[in-house]
């Protein structure tokens, strides 16, 4: 509760919280319908969607890394965030005013991924603002901000489900997204701390872009980011296989998929908020290993229990394990580059890309060898191996 109170009363943390909850609302409005918009509405087909998805991932990571380094170089973090939010708003505006296949391609593959830079900048701001508060509260503050990103998934997605059930077109997500992006822009302009006028010290890094990139590519750092990517690959695999195992053949359907995903997301939020108080003082790498083990139970047993009533028990280890593996790595990654808050926050995008690539390899190999059960078990093995490698790398600490 003390971390929540700080996020409500500290102006910088309040601005970060408002921006991240609005971004979460945009992501959960567009993300689940990206595939159907690309494949069905605008006719790109499966291959076209795969190309758009790949371009989106590459540009998102590239923009996040560039934005993080640029923010550290200049200490103009508000300007970088404003540019990212403007890109997001422009994408929503174009799809509201002149929707079409090629406009959609530019928006989905370029403008919205550039807008994702905001995510890393929010956590960079949170980290710097948290330095003014007791050290014991910092992980709690990070957990609150991360939970605010997840909160719209619990609230907004059911609202969209009801709207679409009334026959409203899926492209209506764009005018709503435009309103949300406009609100983000207003918050950044009015509440985000002005560059050079913060109550904490924020000096330019003095590093060239090449030197900053080399710093991020150090073997000790890259290996840890890759290990965390492997941990989070299990989450990507879960999303990929759940609708493929909860099928009519086992007495399930899309309603069960929506309910299961909603329960997991809904429980993750309170678990995220409780974690800092319950686990204060525990080693982060051991926490990540424990979270990965809990999540592994859910992923491994999901294909096995999909047709059983026992499947609903899996939402508990899924939510608790997910709360740990989604929250704890944020502070861990930022500590890897403690003096570079922008670059440290951009490591989250690199970690996400690594996890997506690893999950794709597991999916391809698992389906080629056996089936969706094999995919789940491969994901579990990779996730636990990543968590174990992280513990081994940090054993001296």
C-alpha positions in Angstrom: 0.0 0.0 0.0 2.9 2.4 0.7 4.2 1.9 -2.9 0.6 2.6 -4.3 0.4 5.7 -2.1 3.8 7.0 -3.5 2.6 6.4 -7.0 -0.5 8.4 -6.3 1.1 11.3 -4.5 4.5 11.7 -6.3 3.8 13.9 -9.4 6.5 12.1 -11.6 5.3 8.6 -10.6 1.7 9.7 -11.1 2.5 10.8 -14.6 4.3 7.5 -15.3 1.3 5.6 -14.1 -1.2 7.6 -16.2 0.9 7.1 -19.3 1.4 3.4 -18.8 -2.3 2.6 -18.1 -3.3 4.5 -21.3 -0.7 2.6 -23.3 -1.9 -0.6 -21.8 -5.4 0.3 -23.0 -4.2 0.9 -26.5 -2.1 -2.3 -26.6 -5.0 -4.5 -25.4 -7.4 -2.8 -27.9 -5.2 -3.3 -31.0 -2.9 -6.3 -30.1 -5.5 -9.1 -30.0 -7.0 -8.0 -33.3 -3.7 -7.4 -35.2 -3.9 -10.8 -36.9 -7.5 -10.7 -38.0 -7.1 -7.1 -39.3 -4.1 -8.1 -41.3 -5.4 -11.4 -42.6 -9.1 -10.9 -43.0 -9.9 -7.2 -43.0 -7.0 -6.0 -45.2 -6.3 -9.2 -47.1 -2.6 -9.6 -46.4 -3.0 -13.3 -45.7 -0.9 -15.5 -43.4 2.4 -14.7 -45.1 1.7 -11.0 -45.2 0.8 -11.0 -41.6 4.0 -12.9 -40.7 6.0 -10.2 -42.6 4.2 -7.4 -40.8 4.7 -9.1 -37.5 8.5 -9.5 -38.1 8.9 -5.9 -39.3 6.9 -4.7 -36.3 9.2 -6.6 -33.9 12.4 -5.4 -35.5 11.3 -1.8 -35.6 10.0 -1.9 -32.1 13.3 -3.2 -30.7 15.4 -0.9 -32.9 13.3 2.2 -31.9 13.4 1.3 -28.2 17.2 0.9 -28.2 17.8 4.1 -30.2 15.3 6.0 -28.0 16.8 4.7 -24.8 20.4 5.6 -25.9 19.3 9.0 -27.3 17.5 9.8 -24.0 20.7 9.0 -22.0 22.9 10.9 -24.4 20.9 14.1 -24.2 18.9 13.7 -20.9 16.0 15.0 -23.0 13.7 12.2 -21.9 10.5 14.2 -22.2 11.2 15.0 -25.9 11.9 11.4 -26.7 8.6 10.3 -25.0 6.7 13.1 -26.8 8.1 11.9 -30.2 7.0 8.3 -29.4 3.5 9.3 -28.3 3.1 11.5 -31.4 4.0 8.5 -33.6 1.4 6.5 -31.8 -1.3 9.2 -32.2 -0.4 9.6 -36.0 -0.9 5.9 -36.6 -4.3 6.0 -34.9 -5.3 9.2 -36.8 -4.3 7.8 -40.2 -6.3 4.6 -39.6 -9.3 6.7 -38.4 -9.3 9.1 -41.3 -7.9 7.1 -44.3 -8.0 3.4 -43.5 -6.7 1.0 -46.1 -4.3 -1.9 -46.6 -1.1 0.1 -47.2 -1.9 2.6 -44.5 -2.5 -0.3 -42.1 0.8 -1.8 -43.1 2.7 1.5 -42.4 0.9 2.0 -39.1 1.2 -1.6 -37.9 4.9 -2.1 -39.0 6.3 1.4 -38.3 4.3 4.0 -36.4 2.9 1.9 -33.6 6.2 0.1 -33.0 7.9 3.5 -32.7 5.2 4.5 -30.3 6.3 1.5 -28.1 9.4 3.5 -27.1 7.1 5.1 -24.5 7.0 1.8 -22.5 10.8 1.9 -21.8 10.8 5.6 -21.1 8.0 5.2 -18.5 10.2 2.7 -16.6 13.3 4.9 -17.0 11.3 7.8 -15.4 10.0 5.5 -12.7 13.5 4.4 -11.8 14.8 7.9 -11.5 11.8 9.2 -9.6 12.0 6.2 -7.2 15.6 7.2 -6.2 14.0 9.9 -4.0 12.1 7.3 -1.9 13.4 4.6 0.5 15.3 1.9 -1.2 12.9 -0.8 0.2 10.0 0.8 -1.7 11.6 0.8 -5.2 10.7 -2.7 -6.3 7.2 -2.1 -5.0 7.0 1.1 -7.1 8.1 -0.8 -10.2 5.5 -3.5 -9.5 2.7 -1.0 -9.2 3.6 0.7 -12.5 3.9 -2.7 -14.2 0.5 -3.7 -12.8 -1.1 -0.6 -14.2 0.0 -1.7 -17.7 -1.8 -5.0 -17.1 -4.9 -3.5 -15.6 -6.6 -2.5 -18.9 -6.4 -6.1 -20.1 -8.8 -7.0 -17.3 -11.1 -4.0 -17.8 -10.9 -3.0 -21.5 -10.9 -6.4 -23.2 -14.3 -7.5 -21.8 -15.8 -4.1 -23.0 -14.5 -4.7 -26.5 -16.0 -8.2 -26.4 -19.4 -6.7 -25.6 -19.0 -4.0 -28.3 -18.1 -6.5 -31.0 -20.9 -8.8 -30.0 -23.3 -6.0 -31.1 -21.8 -6.1 -34.6 -19.5 -3.1 -34.4 -16.5 -3.3 -36.8 -13.1 -4.2 -35.5 -11.6 -1.1 -37.1 -13.4 0.9 -34.4 -10.4 0.2 -32.2 -8.5 3.0 -34.1 -10.7 6.0 -33.3 -10.8 4.8 -29.7 -7.1 4.4 -29.8 -6.8 8.0 -31.1 -8.6 9.3 -28.1 -6.4 7.3 -25.8 -3.2 8.5 -27.6 -4.5 12.1 -27.4 -4.9 11.6 -23.6 -1.3 10.2 -23.4 0.0 13.3 -25.3 -1.8 15.6 -22.9 -0.4 13.8 -19.8 3.2 13.9 -21.2 2.9 17.6 -22.1 1.4 18.7 -18.8 2.6 16.3 -16.2 5.9 14.6 -17.4 8.9 16.3 -15.7 10.5 18.9 -17.9 14.0 18.1 -19.1 16.6 19.9 -17.0 14.1 20.7 -14.3 13.8 17.4 -12.5 14.2 17.1 -8.7 16.9 14.4 -9.3 20.2 14.5 -11.1 20.0 13.5 -14.8 23.2 14.2 -16.7 23.9 13.3 -20.3 25.8 10.1 -20.6 28.6 11.5 -22.8 28.7 8.3 -24.8 28.6 8.1 -28.5 25.8 5.9 -30.0 28.4 3.3 -31.0 29.9 3.3 -27.5 26.5 3.0 -25.9 25.5 0.1 -28.2 28.8 -1.6 -27.4 28.1 -1.2 -23.7 24.7 -2.9 -24.2 26.3 -5.7 -26.2 28.8 -6.7 -23.5 28.8 -10.6 -23.2 27.9 -10.6 -19.5 24.9 -8.3 -20.2 23.8 -9.9 -23.4 23.9 -13.4 -21.9 21.6 -12.3 -19.0 19.2 -10.6 -21.4 19.1 -13.8 -23.5 18.5 -15.9 -20.4 15.6 -13.7 -19.4 14.3 -13.9 -22.9 14.3 -17.7 -22.6 12.4 -17.4 -19.3 9.6 -15.3 -20.9 9.4 -17.5 -24.0 7.1 -19.7 -21.9 4.5 -16.9 -21.8 4.6 -16.5 -25.6 4.1 -20.2 -26.0 1.2 -20.2 -23.6 -0.6 -17.5 -25.7 0.2 -19.5 -28.9 -1.1 -22.9 -27.8 -4.0 -22.1 -25.6 -6.5 -21.6 -28.4 -5.1 -24.7 -30.2 -5.6 -27.1 -27.2 -8.9 -25.7 -25.9 -10.9 -27.0 -28.9 -14.2 -28.7 -29.5 -12.5 -32.1 -29.5 -11.9 -31.8 -25.8 -15.2 -30.0 -25.1 -13.8 -26.5 -25.1 -14.2 -23.4 -27.3 -13.3 -19.7 -27.7 -15.4 -18.7 -24.6 -13.2 -21.0 -22.5 -10.1 -19.5 -24.0 -11.3 -16.0 -23.2 -12.2 -17.0 -19.7 -8.9 -18.7 -18.9 -6.8 -15.8 -20.3 -9.0 -13.3 -18.5 -8.7 -15.1 -15.2 -4.9 -15.3 -15.5 -4.6 -11.6 -16.4 -7.0 -10.6 -13.7 -5.1 -12.5 -10.9 -1.7 -11.3 -12.1 -2.6 -7.7 -11.1 -3.1 -8.3 -7.3 -0.2 -10.7 -7.2 2.0 -8.1 -8.8 1.0 -5.6 -6.1 1.5 -8.1 -3.3 4.9 -9.5 -4.4 7.2 -6.6 -3.1 5.8 -6.9 0.4 5.8 -10.7 0.5 9.2 -11.2 -1.0 11.2 -8.2 0.2 14.9 -9.1 0.7 14.8 -12.3 -1.4 17.4 -12.7 -4.2 16.0 -11.6 -7.5 17.4 -14.5 -9.5 16.0 -17.1 -7.1 12.6 -15.3 -7.4 12.8 -15.5 -11.2 13.7 -19.2 -10.9 10.7 -19.8 -8.6 8.4 -17.8 -10.8 9.5 -19.7 -13.9 8.9 -23.1 -12.1 5.4 -22.0 -11.1 4.7 -20.9 -14.7 6.2 -24.1 -16.0 3.5 -26.1 -14.1 0.8 -24.1 -15.9 2.3 -24.4 -19.4 3.3 -28.0 -19.2 -0.1 -29.2 -17.9 -2.3 -27.0 -20.0 -2.4 -29.4 -23.1 -2.8 -32.4 -20.7 -5.7 -30.9 -18.7 -7.4 -28.8 -21.4 -10.5 -31.1 -21.4 -10.7 -31.5 -17.7 -12.3 -29.3 -15.0 -8.9 -29.4 -13.3 -7.5 -27.0 -15.9 -9.1 -24.1 -14.0 -6.7 -24.8 -11.1 -3.8 -23.9 -13.4 -4.7 -20.2 -13.4 -3.2 -19.9 -9.9 0.4 -21.0 -10.7 0.0 -19.2 -14.1 -0.9 -15.8 -12.4 1.6 -16.0 -9.6 4.4 -17.3 -11.8 3.5 -14.7 -14.4 3.5 -11.9 -11.8 7.0 -12.8 -10.8 8.5 -13.3 -14.3 6.8 -10.1 -15.7 7.7 -7.8 -12.8 11.0 -8.8 -11.2 13.1 -8.8 -14.5 12.3 -5.1 -15.0 14.4 -3.9 -12.0 17.0 -6.6 -12.7 17.5 -5.4 -16.3 17.7 -1.8 -15.2 20.3 -2.6 -12.6 22.5 -4.1 -15.4 22.9 -0.6 -16.7 22.3 1.4 -13.5 23.9 4.6 -14.8 21.9 4.5 -18.1 18.2 4.4 -17.2 17.1 4.9 -20.9 19.3 2.1 -22.3 18.5 -0.1 -19.2 14.8 0.2 -19.9 15.3 -0.5 -23.6 16.7 -3.9 -22.6 13.2 -5.0 -21.9 12.4 -4.7 -25.7 15.5 -6.8 -26.5 14.5 -9.4 -23.9 11.0 -9.5 -25.5 12.4 -10.1 -29.0 14.7 -12.8 -27.7 11.8 -14.5 -26.0 9.6 -14.3 -29.2 12.4 -15.8 -31.4 13.0 -18.6 -28.9 9.3 -19.3 -28.6 9.0 -19.5 -32.4 11.8 -22.0 -32.6 10.1 -24.1 -29.9 6.8 -24.0 -31.7 8.3 -25.0 -35.0 10.3 -27.9 -33.6 7.6 -29.1 -31.3 4.9 -29.2 -34.0 7.3 -30.9 -36.4 8.2 -33.6 -33.9 5.0 -34.3 -31.9 2.4 -31.7 -31.4 1.3 -28.9 -29.1 2.1 -30.9 -26.0 5.7 -31.1 -27.2 5.7 -27.3 -27.8 4.6 -26.7 -24.3 7.3 -29.0 -22.8 10.0 -27.5 -25.0 9.0 -24.0 -23.8 9.1 -25.2 -20.2 12.5 -26.7 -20.6 13.9 -23.6 -22.2 12.3 -21.3 -19.6 13.8 -23.3 -16.7 17.1 -23.5 -18.4 17.2 -19.7 -18.8 16.3 -19.2 -15.1 18.9 -21.7 -14.1 21.5 -20.0 -16.3 20.7 -16.7 -14.7 21.2 -18.1 -11.2 24.5 -19.7 -12.2 25.7 -16.4 -13.8 24.8 -14.5 -10.6 26.0 -17.2 -8.2 28.9 -15.1 -6.8 26.5 -12.3 -5.9 
